[in-house]
Amino acid sequence: MARKPRSTRNARPPTGGAASGSESSEKSARERIIQSFMELLAEKPIEEIGLTEIAQRAHTSLAELRGMFASTLAMLAGHVKEIDQQVLASEDADMTEELPRERLFDVLMRRLELLEPRKAAVRSLLRSCRRNPGLAFALNGLAVRSQQWMLEAAGIDAAGPRGMARAQGLAVLFVSVLRTWVQDEDRGHARTMAALDRALARGQRLSGLLDELCRIPQLVGRSRRRRRRSETGPDEETAAA
């Protein structure tokens, strides 16, 4: 099994310049809205959460809420982005010499540790996705974008079509791990780590298959060019060039 990651208690927050009073106030309002939404999500399905209810809990107006978020899905996207930033800011320099799978294990366990206070909300969301394929499809887009950042955090290329396929595969694998994690009440998260280790082993095999599949069009192209040269002969090929 992959190594147990370090604690994220001392993770550094995202760095940046000093914010003005208005910027600080806006950020505080955004944080209150996202926190209120996640609290409500822990209490009830996302389909039953009203915008007025969120505004009241966040001690803000509907006008301010609308100015910052277009929908509850946008609020969820804001929460996902916050977690992404915290994971990226808590990079462990000791992991740079590890194998890619070990680095990715570390990154995803850090993500789960950061999600721990929101476990009830994640559990609620998973239940809603089972009932609502449209919601599951929408959340998949958020998950894929997030997992692209997780791949990059682990030093794994997430660019281009191949990177997108890796992110999609990782998003599916991570959801399978979440189903174990939401039921894992052990402080050491032994079940979760075992599930993540198995999932990454499957993903590593699938990634190898993907790499082979991506090579097939290139091999076919080279084979066709060789066959064309053998049929036309060197003189005809030179003339055609």
Summary of the structure (lengths in Angstrom):
residues: 241
radius of gyration: 23.0
end to end distance: 56.2
largest distance: 80.7
contacts: 665
relative contact order: 0.10
helix: 78%
strand: 0%
